[in-house]
């Protein structure tokens, strides 16, 4: 039987509250219903679907020793992507929090993408519809491709 859709992804958070706040305050997810499980965590919802599951530290687990980096080094998991609206607001949110981000415009599709690391070092990608892409942003991005070539970093 083939897969029907992506259900969720799980992050074992270094700091559960900080990671929850990041995904709610920056990405725009909301905390929602979670079964009464025997370990700390949150289910974060996007469009009514619990797409991000956060797990808090448990005493039987090894301590997470690595720290967030920029650009994020996420092992074999490269990034997590969200469809978004409100490009200008997202830029302001990232700037106001001092978060570095890469901005790219996909050739032909004219979609703007913002890439930035979460508190656990996982790269987050936000895709904005073509109607939000600014004309000035299209020209320099023609050299960028979907193969993730380096783009200017914004702070």
C-alpha positions as CSV (number, residue, x, y, z in Angstrom):
1,X,0.0,0.0,0.0
2,X,1.6,3.4,-1.0
3,X,2.0,6.2,1.4
4,X,-0.9,8.7,1.4
5,X,0.8,11.8,3.0
6,X,3.5,12.8,5.4
7,X,2.1,12.4,8.9
8,X,4.7,14.2,11.1
9,X,8.3,14.5,12.0
10,X,9.8,14.3,15.5
11,X,12.5,16.4,17.1
12,X,14.3,15.3,20.3
13,X,14.8,18.9,21.7
14,X,17.7,20.0,23.7
15,X,15.5,22.6,25.4
16,X,11.8,21.6,25.0
17,X,10.3,24.9,25.9
18,X,12.7,26.9,23.7
19,X,12.1,24.7,20.7
20,X,8.3,24.8,21.2
21,X,8.4,28.6,21.4
22,X,10.5,28.8,18.3
23,X,8.1,26.7,16.2
24,X,5.1,28.7,17.5
25,X,6.5,32.2,17.5
26,X,8.7,32.1,14.4
27,X,7.3,29.4,12.2
28,X,3.7,30.0,13.2
29,X,2.6,26.5,14.4
30,X,0.3,26.1,17.4
31,X,0.4,23.7,20.4
32,X,-2.5,21.3,20.2
33,X,-4.0,18.1,21.6
34,X,-1.5,15.4,22.5
35,X,-2.3,12.0,24.1
36,X,-1.3,11.6,27.8
37,X,2.1,10.1,27.1
38,X,4.5,9.1,29.8
39,X,7.2,11.5,28.6
40,X,7.4,15.3,28.1
41,X,6.6,16.7,24.7
42,X,4.3,18.7,22.5
43,X,2.4,18.2,19.3
44,X,2.5,21.3,17.1
45,X,-0.2,21.8,14.5
46,X,-0.1,23.4,11.0
47,X,-3.5,23.8,9.4
48,X,-5.2,21.6,12.0
49,X,-2.6,18.7,11.5
50,X,-0.1,17.7,14.2
51,X,3.0,17.9,11.9
52,X,5.8,18.4,14.4
53,X,6.2,16.3,17.5
54,X,8.6,17.5,20.1
55,X,10.1,15.2,22.6
56,X,11.8,16.4,25.8
57,X,14.8,14.9,27.4
58,X,14.3,11.7,29.3
59,X,16.8,10.4,32.0
60,X,17.5,7.2,30.1
61,X,18.6,9.0,27.0
62,X,22.1,10.2,26.3
63,X,22.6,14.0,26.7
64,X,22.4,15.8,23.4
65,X,25.9,17.3,23.3
66,X,25.9,19.0,19.9
67,X,24.9,22.6,19.5
68,X,23.1,24.5,16.8
69,X,25.2,25.7,13.9
70,X,24.8,28.0,10.9
71,X,24.3,26.8,8.3
72,X,22.7,23.9,10.1
73,X,24.4,20.5,10.0
74,X,21.5,18.1,10.3
75,X,23.1,14.9,9.3
76,X,21.1,13.0,6.7
77,X,18.0,15.1,7.4
78,X,18.7,18.2,5.3
79,X,15.7,20.4,6.1
80,X,12.0,20.7,6.9
81,X,9.8,22.8,4.6
82,X,6.6,24.7,5.1
83,X,4.3,26.4,2.7
84,X,3.8,29.9,4.0
85,X,2.3,33.3,3.4
86,X,3.5,36.7,4.8
87,X,7.0,37.0,3.4
88,X,7.6,40.5,4.6
89,X,6.3,39.7,8.1
90,X,8.5,36.6,8.3
91,X,11.6,38.6,7.3
92,X,10.8,41.0,10.1
93,X,10.3,38.2,12.6
94,X,13.6,36.6,11.8
95,X,15.4,40.0,11.9
96,X,13.8,41.0,15.2
97,X,15.0,37.7,16.7
98,X,18.5,38.1,15.3
99,X,18.1,34.9,13.2
100,X,20.4,34.6,10.2
101,X,18.6,33.4,7.0
102,X,19.3,32.7,3.4
103,X,16.8,34.0,0.9
104,X,16.4,32.5,-2.6
105,X,14.0,32.8,-5.5
106,X,13.3,29.7,-7.5
107,X,13.9,30.2,-11.2
108,X,10.8,29.9,-13.4
109,X,8.6,29.3,-10.3
110,X,9.4,32.7,-8.9
111,X,8.7,31.4,-5.3
112,X,10.7,33.0,-2.5
113,X,12.3,30.6,0.0
114,X,13.8,31.5,3.4
115,X,16.1,29.1,5.1
116,X,17.1,29.3,8.8
117,X,18.1,27.0,11.6
118,X,15.9,26.0,14.5
119,X,17.2,25.9,18.1
120,X,18.2,22.3,17.6
121,X,20.2,23.0,14.4
122,X,17.6,21.6,12.0
123,X,17.2,23.7,8.9
124,X,13.8,25.2,8.3
125,X,12.6,26.2,4.8
126,X,9.6,28.5,4.3
127,X,8.2,28.7,0.8
128,X,6.2,31.8,-0.2
129,X,3.9,32.1,-3.2
130,X,5.1,33.9,-6.4
131,X,2.8,36.9,-5.8
132,X,4.8,37.7,-2.7
133,X,8.2,37.7,-4.5
134,X,9.5,41.2,-5.0
135,X,10.6,42.2,-8.5
136,X,14.0,43.3,-7.2
137,X,14.6,39.9,-5.6
138,X,14.1,38.0,-8.8
139,X,17.1,39.4,-10.8
140,X,19.9,38.5,-8.3
141,X,18.4,35.1,-7.6
142,X,18.5,33.9,-11.3
143,X,21.9,32.4,-10.6
144,X,20.5,30.4,-7.6
145,X,19.1,27.0,-8.3
146,X,17.1,24.4,-6.4
147,X,20.3,22.5,-5.8
148,X,20.9,24.8,-2.7
149,X,23.8,26.9,-4.0
150,X,24.9,29.5,-1.4
151,X,22.8,32.6,-1.4
152,X,23.3,35.8,0.6
153,X,22.9,35.5,4.3
154,X,20.7,38.0,6.0
155,X,20.9,38.9,9.6
